[in-house]
Amino acid sequence: MSTASLLENLSTLLYCYLWHAFLVLAFGLQCLA
């Protein structure tokens, strides 16, 4: 496996993780409001 593809996979995973965290926070704040 090359370093480039590994970095690409990591950035994709990080992006998905941040997106899910954002959605959870958004819905959580709406429920609390």
N, C-alpha and C positions, 0 to 999 in steps of 0.2 A: 504494500500500500504506500502510495506516495504522500509526502507531507502536504502537498496542495489539496488533495482530496480529503485528507484528514481534517485540515483546517476548515474546508468547506462544510464538512459534516458537523464539526463543532459549532461553527457560526449558525448553521441552520437549527441545531438543537437549542442553542442559546436563544435564538430569535423566537422559536416556538415556546420555550419556557417563559420568556418575558411576556409574550402575548397572553399566555394562559394566566400568568400572575396578574396582569393588567385587568383581564376579564373578571377574575375572582375578586379583585379589589373593588372594581366598579360595581359589581352586583352586591358585594358585601356592604359597601357604603350606602347603596340605594335601600337595602333592607334595614340598615340602622337608622337612616334618615326618617 
